[in-house]
Amino acid sequence: MTLSQKIFQVDQVLAGTIPVGDDCCRFDYNILEAEIKRLVEERLGDKDHGMSAKPKPPKLPKQCHTFVVAQMAESVTAPPTIFRSYHGEGVSKSKCAIWEAARATSAAPSFFKPMTIRNPSPPITYVDGGLGYNNPGKLALIEAGRIWAGKEVCLVSIGTGHPSAVSIVEESQLENDLEVQRSFLKLVQSSLSTLASYTIPKWNTAKNIPAGVLALLKMANALTSIVTNSEAIHDVLERDAHEKFPYFRFNVDRDVGDIGLEDWKKLGPMTAYTKAYMTTFDMEKKKVLCAKSIIDSTAVGR
């Protein structure tokens, strides 16, 4: 939550503050970069620790297979780019630093500036894999097959909460239609405390809403799209998993998905909603079954 508080400064976006080295209203990628580097250095002793470099004992005696997803900014319809800490059948470990991969996978348009990675050359600029792969469950199955070919896989997915039934707004409408902007603002205000009492002066005569407000509306719209895509992927995985492999998804049914950009301000409600969800009878049975499935999958040779 402390990290979120430092990075997601909604007040600065609302004020129209443009981050240094950026070109529009959004969260400051410089703060995000600095915080990621600090965490990497704190745990591994080197802020530029490589994505595939071996951890230094005794802090991390065993390396976990890890990947994150991004997409090439110049070709967002191309297959996703996967930054790996491991090698597998037909794929190699990534050469970039951990912080670079983290920046690439978080560079969502209208949130953070795209990330250019120069190792290996030539340099390539990336944006967040959430544009099409915010739920990387299907990719995880493919990667598991590359690492543990022929072995049983247990897939566990953890969601960020179901949102309310809010429609996704067309980008052109959100950019130019004052009525759409006004309606969407009312929806966003219900979950964003910074905007709770905010009013646009002279709506009837205004031609454009403040740039900072428009930036926040675009972010909220993007979040709605991302969550919707995640649930669609979950549905596909659940159908594919039937009698083929163990699959478990834990995702709070309501409220948490509506918290959004200022979740660091709502730690109490988030904790309460999650605890209530995880202590239901259905979830208790699901947790036990999930744990048994993981143990069984481990026992067969991984």
C-alpha positions as protocol buffer text, in pm:
chain_id: "A"
residue {
  index: 1
  type: MET
  ca { x: 0 y: 0 z: 0 }
}
residue {
  index: 2
  type: THR
  ca { x: 290 y: 236 z: 72 }
}
residue {
  index: 3
  type: LEU
  ca { x: 421 y: 171 z: -278 }
}
residue {
  index: 4
  type: SER
  ca { x: 80 y: 244 z: -430 }
}
residue {
  index: 5
  type: GLN
  ca { x: 54 y: 567 z: -233 }
}
residue {
  index: 6
  type: LYS
  ca { x: 384 y: 690 z: -374 }
}
residue {
  index: 7
  type: ILE
  ca { x: 312 y: 593 z: -733 }
}
residue {
  index: 8
  type: PHE
  ca { x: -60 y: 649 z: -790 }
}
residue {
  index: 9
  type: GLN
  ca { x: -88 y: 1019 z: -713 }
}
residue {
  index: 10
  type: VAL
  ca { x: -434 y: 1085 z: -849 }
}
residue {
  index: 11
  type: ASP
  ca { x: -429 y: 1445 z: -724 }
}
residue {
  index: 12
  type: GLN
  ca { x: -133 y: 1521 z: -952 }
}
residue {
  index: 13
  type: VAL
  ca { x: -311 y: 1375 z: -1255 }
}
residue {
  index: 14
  type: LEU
  ca { x: -629 y: 1565 z: -1172 }
}
residue {
  index: 15
  type: ALA
  ca { x: -428 y: 1887 z: -1150 }
}
residue {
  index: 16
  type: GLY
  ca { x: -293 y: 1823 z: -1500 }
}
residue {
  index: 17
  type: THR
  ca { x: 65 y: 1784 z: -1380 }
}
residue {
  index: 18
  type: ILE
  ca { x: 282 y: 1636 z: -1656 }
}
residue {
  index: 19
  type: PRO
  ca { x: 560 y: 1404 z: -1532 }
}
residue {
  index: 20
  type: VAL
  ca { x: 915 y: 1503 z: -1627 }
}
residue {
  index: 21
  type: GLY
  ca { x: 1011 y: 1340 z: -1957 }
}
residue {
  index: 22
  type: ASP
  ca { x: 653 y: 1250 z: -2042 }
}
residue {
  index: 23
  type: ASP
  ca { x: 407 y: 1404 z: -2286 }
}
residue {
  index: 24
  type: CYS
  ca { x: 63 y: 1390 z: -2123 }
}
residue {
  index: 25
  type: CYS
  ca { x: -122 y: 1368 z: -1791 }
}
residue {
  index: 26
  type: ARG
  ca { x: -50 y: 1033 z: -1629 }
}
residue {
  index: 27
  type: PHE
  ca { x: 128 y: 875 z: -1334 }
}
residue {
  index: 28
  type: ASP
  ca { x: 498 y: 950 z: -1302 }
}
residue {
  index: 29
  type: TYR
  ca { x: 704 y: 663 z: -1441 }
}
residue {
  index: 30
  type: ASN
  ca { x: 1015 y: 807 z: -1274 }
}
residue {
  index: 31
  type: ILE
  ca { x: 868 y: 730 z: -930 }
}
residue {
  index: 32
  type: LEU
  ca { x: 770 y: 380 z: -1041 }
}
residue {
  index: 33
  type: GLU
  ca { x: 1119 y: 310 z: -1174 }
}
residue {
  index: 34
  type: ALA
  ca { x: 1289 y: 436 z: -860 }
}
residue {
  index: 35
  type: GLU
  ca { x: 1065 y: 225 z: -634 }
}
residue {
  index: 36
  type: ILE
  ca { x: 1119 y: -92 z: -837 }
}
residue {
  index: 37
  type: LYS
  ca { x: 1495 y: -43 z: -833 }
}
residue {
  index: 38
  type: ARG
  ca { x: 1486 y: 17 z: -458 }
}
residue {
  index: 39
  type: LEU
  ca { x: 1299 y: -308 z: -396 }
}
residue {
  index: 40
  type: VAL
  ca { x: 1527 y: -510 z: -624 }
}
residue {
  index: 41
  type: GLU
  ca { x: 1839 y: -370 z: -456 }
}
residue {
  index: 42
  type: GLU
  ca { x: 1691 y: -431 z: -111 }
}
residue {
  index: 43
  type: ARG
  ca { x: 1632 y: -799 z: -187 }
}
residue {
  index: 44
  type: LEU
  ca { x: 1914 y: -884 z: -428 }
}
residue {
  index: 45
  type: GLY
  ca { x: 2186 y: -629 z: -350 }
}
residue {
  index: 46
  type: ASP
  ca { x: 2192 y: -483 z: -703 }
}
residue {
  index: 47
  type: LYS
  ca { x: 1927 y: -254 z: -849 }
}
residue {
  index: 48
  type: ASP
  ca { x: 2027 y: -372 z: -1198 }
}
residue {
  index: 49
  type: HIS
  ca { x: 2004 y: -743 z: -1116 }
}
residue {
  index: 50
  type: GLY
  ca { x: 1932 y: -934 z: -1436 }
}
residue {
  index: 51
  type: MET
  ca { x: 1598 y: -1099 z: -1501 }
}
residue {
  index: 52
  type: SER
  ca { x: 1771 y: -1435 z: -1547 }
}
residue {
  index: 53
  type: ALA
  ca { x: 2071 y: -1383 z: -1315 }
}
residue {
  index: 54
  type: LYS
  ca { x: 2110 y: -1632 z: -1033 }
}
residue {
  index: 55
  type: PRO
  ca { x: 2007 y: -1498 z: -690 }
}
residue {
  index: 56
  type: LYS
  ca { x: 2284 y: -1444 z: -441 }
}
residue {
  index: 57
  type: PRO
  ca { x: 2268 y: -1686 z: -145 }
}
residue {
  index: 58
  type: PRO
  ca { x: 2176 y: -1703 z: 132 }
}
residue {
  index: 59
  type: LYS
  ca { x: 1890 y: -1456 z: 72 }
}
residue {
  index: 60
  type: LEU
  ca { x: 1725 y: -1660 z: -202 }
}
residue {
  index: 61
  type: PRO
  ca { x: 1854 y: -2019 z: -198 }
}
residue {
  index: 62
  type: LYS
  ca { x: 1623 y: -2125 z: -480 }
}
residue {
  index: 63
  type: GLN
  ca { x: 1514 y: -1934 z: -788 }
}
residue {
  index: 64
  type: CYS
  ca { x: 1146 y: -1932 z: -880 }
}
residue {
  index: 65
  type: HIS
  ca { x: 1047 y: -1957 z: -1245 }
}
residue {
  index: 66
  type: THR
  ca { x: 898 y: -1616 z: -1325 }
}
residue {
  index: 67
  type: PHE
  ca { x: 767 y: -1439 z: -1632 }
}
residue {
  index: 68
  type: VAL
  ca { x: 592 y: -1112 z: -1710 }
}
residue {
  index: 69
  type: VAL
  ca { x: 416 y: -1007 z: -2029 }
}
residue {
  index: 70
  type: ALA
  ca { x: 447 y: -696 z: -2247 }
}
residue {
  index: 71
  type: GLN
  ca { x: 372 y: -599 z: -2604 }
}
residue {
  index: 72
  type: MET
  ca { x: 579 y: -415 z: -2861 }
}
residue {
  index: 73
  type: ALA
  ca { x: 454 y: -58 z: -2886 }
}
residue {
  index: 74
  type: GLU
  ca { x: 505 y: -52 z: -3262 }
}
residue {
  index: 75
  type: SER
  ca { x: 312 y: -375 z: -3315 }
}
residue {
  index: 76
  type: VAL
  ca { x: 48 y: -434 z: -3048 }
}
residue {
  index: 77
  type: THR
  ca { x: -121 y: -698 z: -3266 }
}
residue {
  index: 78
  type: ALA
  ca { x: 195 y: -912 z: -3265 }
}
residue {
  index: 79
  type: PRO
  ca { x: 230 y: -1207 z: -3025 }
}
residue {
  index: 80
  type: PRO
  ca { x: 315 y: -1098 z: -2669 }
}
residue {
  index: 81
  type: THR
  ca { x: 673 y: -1055 z: -2554 }
}
residue {
  index: 82
  type: ILE
  ca { x: 750 y: -1270 z: -2250 }
}
residue {
  index: 83
  type: PHE
  ca { x: 1037 y: -1174 z: -2019 }
}
residue {
  index: 84
  type: ARG
  ca { x: 1158 y: -1496 z: -1850 }
}
residue {
  index: 85
  type: SER
  ca { x: 1385 y: -1582 z: -1560 }
}
residue {
  index: 86
  type: TYR
  ca { x: 1429 y: -1932 z: -1704 }
}
residue {
  index: 87
  type: HIS
  ca { x: 1485 y: -2118 z: -2028 }
}
residue {
  index: 88
  type: GLY
  ca { x: 1252 y: -2376 z: -2173 }
}
residue {
  index: 89
  type: GLU
  ca { x: 1183 y: -2569 z: -2489 }
}
residue {
  index: 90
  type: GLY
  ca { x: 1234 y: -2327 z: -2777 }
}
residue {
  index: 91
  type: VAL
  ca { x: 1283 y: -2019 z: -2556 }
}
residue {
  index: 92
  type: SER
  ca { x: 1572 y: -1852 z: -2374 }
}
residue {
  index: 93
  type: LYS
  ca { x: 1614 y: -1651 z: -2057 }
}
residue {
  index: 94
  type: SER
  ca { x: 1573 y: -1274 z: -2089 }
}
residue {
  index: 95
  type: LYS
  ca { x: 1883 y: -1054 z: -2074 }
}
residue {
  index: 96
  type: CYS
  ca { x: 1725 y: -734 z: -1942 }
}
residue {
  index: 97
  type: ALA
  ca { x: 1724 y: -619 z: -1580 }
}
residue {
  index: 98
  type: ILE
  ca { x: 1434 y: -706 z: -1349 }
}
residue {
  index: 99
  type: TRP
  ca { x: 1334 y: -341 z: -1319 }
}
residue {
  index: 100
  type: GLU
  ca { x: 1322 y: -305 z: -1697 }
}
residue {
  index: 101
  type: ALA
  ca { x: 1088 y: -603 z: -1734 }
}
residue {
  index: 102
  type: ALA
  ca { x: 872 y: -467 z: -1451 }
}
residue {
  index: 103
  type: ARG
  ca { x: 850 y: -126 z: -1619 }
}
residue {
  index: 104
  type: ALA
  ca { x: 764 y: -283 z: -1955 }
}
residue {
  index: 105
  type: THR
  ca { x: 481 y: -494 z: -1814 }
}
residue {
  index: 106
  type: SER
  ca { x: 334 y: -194 z: -1626 }
}
residue {
  index: 107
  type: ALA
  ca { x: 355 y: 60 z: -1910 }
}
residue {
  index: 108
  type: ALA
  ca { x: -19 y: 78 z: -1971 }
}
residue {
  index: 109
  type: PRO
  ca { x: -115 y: 358 z: -2213 }
}
residue {
  index: 110
  type: SER
  ca { x: -247 y: 665 z: -2026 }
}
residue {
  index: 111
  type: PHE
  ca { x: -92 y: 532 z: -1704 }
}
residue {
  index: 112
  type: PHE
  ca { x: 286 y: 513 z: -1754 }
}
residue {
  index: 113
  type: LYS
  ca { x: 528 y: 604 z: -2030 }
}
residue {
  index: 114
  type: PRO
  ca { x: 627 y: 317 z: -2265 }
}
residue {
  index: 115
  type: MET
  ca { x: 952 y: 140 z: -2176 }
}
residue {
  index: 116
  type: THR
  ca { x: 1246 y: 99 z: -2416 }
}
residue {
  index: 117
  type: ILE
  ca { x: 1470 y: -202 z: -2350 }
}
residue {
  index: 118
  type: ARG
  ca { x: 1813 y: -202 z: -2511 }
}
residue {
  index: 119
  type: ASN
  ca { x: 1943 y: -546 z: -2411 }
}
residue {
  index: 120
  type: PRO
  ca { x: 1938 y: -735 z: -2640 }
}
residue {
  index: 121
  type: SER
  ca { x: 1980 y: -490 z: -2926 }
}
residue {
  index: 122
  type: PRO
  ca { x: 1831 y: -333 z: -3125 }
}
residue {
  index: 123
  type: PRO
  ca { x: 1626 y: -134 z: -2872 }
}
residue {
  index: 124
  type: ILE
  ca { x: 1253 y: -212 z: -2863 }
}
residue {
  index: 125
  type: THR
  ca { x: 981 y: -8 z: -2693 }
}
residue {
  index: 126
  type: TYR
  ca { x: 714 y: -195 z: -2499 }
}
residue {
  index: 127
  type: VAL
  ca { x: 373 y: -127 z: -2348 }
}
residue {
  index: 128
  type: ASP
  ca { x: 177 y: -319 z: -2087 }
}
residue {
  index: 129
  type: GLY
  ca { x: 78 y: -674 z: -2176 }
}
residue {
  index: 130
  type: GLY
  ca { x: -256 y: -595 z: -2011 }
}
residue {
  index: 131
  type: LEU
  ca { x: -370 y: -460 z: -2348 }
}
residue {
  index: 132
  type: GLY
  ca { x: -445 y: -816 z: -2444 }
}
residue {
  index: 133
  type: TYR
  ca { x: -294 y: -1040 z: -2179 }
}
residue {
  index: 134
  type: ASN
  ca { x: -388 y: -892 z: -1843 }
}
residue {
  index: 135
  type: ASN
  ca { x: -498 y: -1242 z: -1745 }
}
residue {
  index: 136
  type: PRO
  ca { x: -195 y: -1448 z: -1856 }
}
residue {
  index: 137
  type: GLY
  ca { x: -345 y: -1784 z: -1758 }
}
residue {
  index: 138
  type: LYS
  ca { x: -329 y: -1933 z: -2107 }
}
residue {
  index: 139
  type: LEU
  ca { x: 29 y: -1813 z: -2147 }
}
residue {
  index: 140
  type: ALA
  ca { x: 114 y: -1972 z: -1810 }
}
residue {
  index: 141
  type: LEU
  ca { x: -6 y: -2308 z: -1939 }
}
residue {
  index: 142
  type: ILE
  ca { x: 214 y: -2276 z: -2247 }
}
residue {
  index: 143
  type: GLU
  ca { x: 516 y: -2176 z: -2040 }
}
residue {
  index: 144
  type: ALA
  ca { x: 460 y: -2463 z: -1795 }
}
residue {
  index: 145
  type: GLY
  ca { x: 461 y: -2702 z: -2088 }
}
residue {
  index: 146
  type: ARG
  ca { x: 796 y: -2564 z: -2198 }
}
residue {
  index: 147
  type: ILE
  ca { x: 950 y: -2608 z: -1853 }
}
residue {
  index: 148
  type: TRP
  ca { x: 784 y: -2932 z: -1742 }
}
residue {
  index: 149
  type: ALA
  ca { x: 690 y: -3103 z: -2066 }
}
residue {
  index: 150
  type: GLY
  ca { x: 451 y: -3393 z: -2014 }
}
residue {
  index: 151
  type: LYS
  ca { x: 400 y: -3322 z: -1644 }
}
residue {
  index: 152
  type: GLU
  ca { x: 69 y: -3252 z: -1476 }
}
residue {
  index: 153
  type: VAL
  ca { x: -3 y: -2882 z: -1427 }
}
residue {
  index: 154
  type: CYS
  ca { x: -216 y: -2716 z: -1160 }
}
residue {
  index: 155
  type: LEU
  ca { x: -311 y: -2362 z: -1258 }
}
residue {
  index: 156
  type: VAL
  ca { x: -400 y: -2112 z: -982 }
}
residue {
  index: 157
  type: SER
  ca { x: -530 y: -1768 z: -1083 }
}
residue {
  index: 158
  type: ILE
  ca { x: -582 y: -1477 z: -843 }
}
residue {
  index: 159
  type: GLY
  ca { x: -806 y: -1196 z: -966 }
}
residue {
  index: 160
  type: THR
  ca { x: -836 y: -837 z: -849 }
}
residue {
  index: 161
  type: GLY
  ca { x: -1212 y: -840 z: -793 }
}
residue {
  index: 162
  type: HIS
  ca { x: -1528 y: -830 z: -1001 }
}
residue {
  index: 163
  type: PRO
  ca { x: -1628 y: -474 z: -1095 }
}
residue {
  index: 164
  type: SER
  ca { x: -1980 y: -340 z: -1111 }
}
residue {
  index: 165
  type: ALA
  ca { x: -2158 y: -372 z: -1446 }
}
residue {
  index: 166
  type: VAL
  ca { x: -2014 y: -59 z: -1607 }
}
residue {
  index: 167
  type: SER
  ca { x: -2003 y: -31 z: -1985 }
}
residue {
  index: 168
  type: ILE
  ca { x: -1679 y: 42 z: -2167 }
}
residue {
  index: 169
  type: VAL
  ca { x: -1690 y: 380 z: -2341 }
}
residue {
  index: 170
  type: GLU
  ca { x: -1557 y: 432 z: -2693 }
}
residue {
  index: 171
  type: GLU
  ca { x: -1233 y: 633 z: -2684 }
}
residue {
  index: 172
  type: SER
  ca { x: -1360 y: 886 z: -2940 }
}
residue {
  index: 173
  type: GLN
  ca { x: -1675 y: 950 z: -2736 }
}
residue {
  index: 174
  type: LEU
  ca { x: -1481 y: 992 z: -2415 }
}
residue {
  index: 175
  type: GLU
  ca { x: -1250 y: 1234 z: -2591 }
}
residue {
  index: 176
  type: ASN
  ca { x: -1511 y: 1456 z: -2756 }
}
residue {
  index: 177
  type: ASP
  ca { x: -1863 y: 1402 z: -2620 }
}
residue {
  index: 178
  type: LEU
  ca { x: -1942 y: 1618 z: -2316 }
}
residue {
  index: 179
  type: GLU
  ca { x: -2254 y: 1419 z: -2230 }
}
residue {
  index: 180
  type: VAL
  ca { x: -2060 y: 1093 z: -2230 }
}
residue {
  index: 181
  type: GLN
  ca { x: -1790 y: 1258 z: -2020 }
}
residue {
  index: 182
  type: ARG
  ca { x: -2045 y: 1385 z: -1769 }
}
residue {
  index: 183
  type: SER
  ca { x: -2218 y: 1045 z: -1738 }
}
residue {
  index: 184
  type: PHE
  ca { x: -1893 y: 854 z: -1705 }
}
residue {
  index: 185
  type: LEU
  ca { x: -1762 y: 1102 z: -1448 }
}
residue {
  index: 186
  type: LYS
  ca { x: -2063 y: 1028 z: -1225 }
}
residue {
  index: 187
  type: LEU
  ca { x: -1984 y: 656 z: -1240 }
}
residue {
  index: 188
  type: VAL
  ca { x: -1617 y: 710 z: -1162 }
}
residue {
  index: 189
  type: GLN
  ca { x: -1694 y: 943 z: -871 }
}
residue {
  index: 190
  type: SER
  ca { x: -1862 y: 662 z: -681 }
}
residue {
  index: 191
  type: SER
  ca { x: -1532 y: 474 z: -644 }
}
residue {
  index: 192
  type: LEU
  ca { x: -1274 y: 753 z: -661 }
}
residue {
  index: 193
  type: SER
  ca { x: -1273 y: 965 z: -347 }
}
residue {
  index: 194
  type: THR
  ca { x: -1061 y: 1235 z: -507 }
}
residue {
  index: 195
  type: LEU
  ca { x: -1345 y: 1305 z: -751 }
}
residue {
  index: 196
  type: ALA
  ca { x: -1633 y: 1243 z: -509 }
}
residue {
  index: 197
  type: SER
  ca { x: -1725 y: 1609 z: -472 }
}
residue {
  index: 198
  type: TYR
  ca { x: -1567 y: 1734 z: -795 }
}
residue {
  index: 199
  type: THR
  ca { x: -1789 y: 1931 z: -1032 }
}
residue {
  index: 200
  type: ILE
  ca { x: -1712 y: 2067 z: -1376 }
}
residue {
  index: 201
  type: PRO
  ca { x: -1800 y: 2437 z: -1379 }
}
residue {
  index: 202
  type: LYS
  ca { x: -2035 y: 2554 z: -1653 }
}
residue {
  index: 203
  type: TRP
  ca { x: -2102 y: 2210 z: -1808 }
}
residue {
  index: 204
  type: ASN
  ca { x: -2364 y: 2366 z: -2037 }
}
residue {
  index: 205
  type: THR
  ca { x: -2121 y: 2608 z: -2197 }
}
residue {
  index: 206
  type: ALA
  ca { x: -1796 y: 2412 z: -2169 }
}
residue {
  index: 207
  type: LYS
  ca { x: -1630 y: 2285 z: -2486 }
}
residue {
  index: 208
  type: ASN
  ca { x: -1364 y: 2079 z: -2313 }
}
residue {
  index: 209
  type: ILE
  ca { x: -1331 y: 1935 z: -1963 }
}
residue {
  index: 210
  type: PRO
  ca { x: -1000 y: 1987 z: -1778 }
}
residue {
  index: 211
  type: ALA
  ca { x: -718 y: 1773 z: -1916 }
}
residue {
  index: 212
  type: GLY
  ca { x: -650 y: 1615 z: -1579 }
}
residue {
  index: 213
  type: VAL
  ca { x: -1011 y: 1501 z: -1539 }
}
residue {
  index: 214
  type: LEU
  ca { x: -1015 y: 1358 z: -1890 }
}
residue {
  index: 215
  type: ALA
  ca { x: -693 y: 1169 z: -1814 }
}
residue {
  index: 216
  type: LEU
  ca { x: -854 y: 1009 z: -1508 }
}
residue {
  index: 217
  type: LEU
  ca { x: -1164 y: 913 z: -1704 }
}
residue {
  index: 218
  type: LYS
  ca { x: -947 y: 744 z: -1966 }
}
residue {
  index: 219
  type: MET
  ca { x: -764 y: 552 z: -1694 }
}
residue {
  index: 220
  type: ALA
  ca { x: -1091 y: 436 z: -1537 }
}
residue {
  index: 221
  type: ASN
  ca { x: -1219 y: 331 z: -1879 }
}
residue {
  index: 222
  type: ALA
  ca { x: -899 y: 136 z: -1943 }
}
residue {
  index: 223
  type: LEU
  ca { x: -932 y: -44 z: -1608 }
}
residue {
  index: 224
  type: THR
  ca { x: -1288 y: -148 z: -1692 }
}
residue {
  index: 225
  type: SER
  ca { x: -1169 y: -290 z: -2024 }
}
residue {
  index: 226
  type: ILE
  ca { x: -881 y: -479 z: -1861 }
}
residue {
  index: 227
  type: VAL
  ca { x: -1101 y: -641 z: -1595 }
}
residue {
  index: 228
  type: THR
  ca { x: -1361 y: -739 z: -1854 }
}
residue {
  index: 229
  type: ASN
  ca { x: -1092 y: -906 z: -2063 }
}
residue {
  index: 230
  type: SER
  ca { x: -959 y: -1092 z: -1757 }
}
residue {
  index: 231
  type: GLU
  ca { x: -1297 y: -1247 z: -1682 }
}
residue {
  index: 232
  type: ALA
  ca { x: -1341 y: -1355 z: -2044 }
}
residue {
  index: 233
  type: ILE
  ca { x: -1007 y: -1537 z: -2035 }
}
residue {
  index: 234
  type: HIS
  ca { x: -1106 y: -1702 z: -1706 }
}
residue {
  index: 235
  type: ASP
  ca { x: -1423 y: -1837 z: -1867 }
}
residue {
  index: 236
  type: VAL
  ca { x: -1222 y: -1987 z: -2154 }
}
residue {
  index: 237
  type: LEU
  ca { x: -971 y: -2144 z: -1913 }
}
residue {
  index: 238
  type: GLU
  ca { x: -1245 y: -2291 z: -1698 }
}
residue {
  index: 239
  type: ARG
  ca { x: -1401 y: -2457 z: -2001 }
}
residue {
  index: 240
  type: ASP
  ca { x: -1065 y: -2587 z: -2124 }
}
residue {
  index: 241
  type: ALA
  ca { x: -967 y: -2716 z: -1780 }
}
residue {
  index: 242
  type: HIS
  ca { x: -1271 y: -2939 z: -1739 }
}
residue {
  index: 243
  type: GLU
  ca { x: -1133 y: -3291 z: -1676 }
}
residue {
  index: 244
  type: LYS
  ca { x: -799 y: -3191 z: -1834 }
}
residue {
  index: 245
  type: PHE
  ca { x: -604 y: -3018 z: -1557 }
}
residue {
  index: 246
  type: PRO
  ca { x: -678 y: -2870 z: -1213 }
}
residue {
  index: 247
  type: TYR
  ca { x: -771 y: -2501 z: -1238 }
}
residue {
  index: 248
  type: PHE
  ca { x: -860 y: -2267 z: -953 }
}
residue {
  index: 249
  type: ARG
  ca { x: -943 y: -1898 z: -967 }
}
residue {
  index: 250
  type: PHE
  ca { x: -991 y: -1687 z: -657 }
}
residue {
  index: 251
  type: ASN
  ca { x: -1159 y: -1355 z: -726 }
}
residue {
  index: 252
  type: VAL
  ca { x: -1364 y: -1149 z: -481 }
}
residue {
  index: 253
  type: ASP
  ca { x: -1721 y: -1140 z: -606 }
}
residue {
  index: 254
  type: ARG
  ca { x: -1800 y: -773 z: -547 }
}
residue {
  index: 255
  type: ASP
  ca { x: -1681 y: -431 z: -424 }
}
residue {
  index: 256
  type: VAL
  ca { x: -1303 y: -480 z: -453 }
}
residue {
  index: 257
  type: GLY
  ca { x: -1321 y: -451 z: -832 }
}
residue {
  index: 258
  type: ASP
  ca { x: -1479 y: -107 z: -790 }
}
residue {
  index: 259
  type: ILE
  ca { x: -1200 y: 46 z: -580 }
}
residue {
  index: 260
  type: GLY
  ca { x: -967 y: 120 z: -869 }
}
residue {
  index: 261
  type: LEU
  ca { x: -702 y: 390 z: -879 }
}
residue {
  index: 262
  type: GLU
  ca { x: -705 y: 476 z: -507 }
}
residue {
  index: 263
  type: ASP
  ca { x: -705 y: 127 z: -359 }
}
residue {
  index: 264
  type: TRP
  ca { x: -424 y: 228 z: -122 }
}
residue {
  index: 265
  type: LYS
  ca { x: -676 y: 450 z: 56 }
}
residue {
  index: 266
  type: LYS
  ca { x: -917 y: 160 z: 107 }
}
residue {
  index: 267
  type: LEU
  ca { x: -705 y: -111 z: 267 }
}
residue {
  index: 268
  type: GLY
  ca { x: -968 y: -171 z: 536 }
}
residue {
  index: 269
  type: PRO
  ca { x: -1261 y: -238 z: 300 }
}
residue {
  index: 270
  type: MET
  ca { x: -1041 y: -445 z: 68 }
}
residue {
  index: 271
  type: THR
  ca { x: -928 y: -663 z: 359 }
}
residue {
  index: 272
  type: ALA
  ca { x: -1282 y: -706 z: 486 }
}
residue {
  index: 273
  type: TYR
  ca { x: -1428 y: -798 z: 146 }
}
residue {
  index: 274
  type: THR
  ca { x: -1148 y: -1044 z: 76 }
}
residue {
  index: 275
  type: LYS
  ca { x: -1169 y: -1210 z: 418 }
}
residue {
  index: 276
  type: ALA
  ca { x: -1545 y: -1247 z: 388 }
}
residue {
  index: 277
  type: TYR
  ca { x: -1503 y: -1404 z: 44 }
}
residue {
  index: 278
  type: MET
  ca { x: -1228 y: -1646 z: 148 }
}
residue {
  index: 279
  type: THR
  ca { x: -1412 y: -1769 z: 460 }
}
residue {
  index: 280
  type: THR
  ca { x: -1732 y: -1878 z: 285 }
}
residue {
  index: 281
  type: PHE
  ca { x: -1797 y: -2252 z: 285 }
}
residue {
  index: 282
  type: ASP
  ca { x: -1745 y: -2279 z: -91 }
}
residue {
  index: 283
  type: MET
  ca { x: -1410 y: -2102 z: -73 }
}
residue {
  index: 284
  type: GLU
  ca { x: -1293 y: -2312 z: 221 }
}
residue {
  index: 285
  type: LYS
  ca { x: -1359 y: -2628 z: 19 }
}
residue {
  index: 286
  type: LYS
  ca { x: -1194 y: -2474 z: -285 }
}
residue {
  index: 287
  type: LYS
  ca { x: -879 y: -2380 z: -88 }
}
residue {
  index: 288
  type: VAL
  ca { x: -839 y: -2734 z: 44 }
}
residue {
  index: 289
  type: LEU
  ca { x: -891 y: -2886 z: -300 }
}
residue {
  index: 290
  type: CYS
  ca { x: -644 y: -2637 z: -451 }
}
residue {
  index: 291
  type: ALA
  ca { x: -377 y: -2721 z: -191 }
}
residue {
  index: 292
  type: LYS
  ca { x: -421 y: -3094 z: -252 }
}
residue {
  index: 293
  type: SER
  ca { x: -395 y: -3044 z: -627 }
}
residue {
  index: 294
  type: ILE
  ca { x: -71 y: -2848 z: -592 }
}
residue {
  index: 295
  type: ILE
  ca { x: 77 y: -3116 z: -368 }
}
residue {
  index: 296
  type: ASP
  ca { x: -28 y: -3391 z: -608 }
}
residue {
  index: 297
  type: SER
  ca { x: 120 y: -3203 z: -905 }
}
residue {
  index: 298
  type: THR
  ca { x: 447 y: -3157 z: -718 }
}
residue {
  index: 299
  type: ALA
  ca { x: 458 y: -3524 z: -623 }
}
residue {
  index: 300
  type: VAL
  ca { x: 454 y: -3643 z: -984 }
}
residue {
  index: 301
  type: GLY
  ca { x: 800 y: -3513 z: -1056 }
}
residue {
  index: 302
  type: ARG
  ca { x: 834 y: -3136 z: -1059 }
}
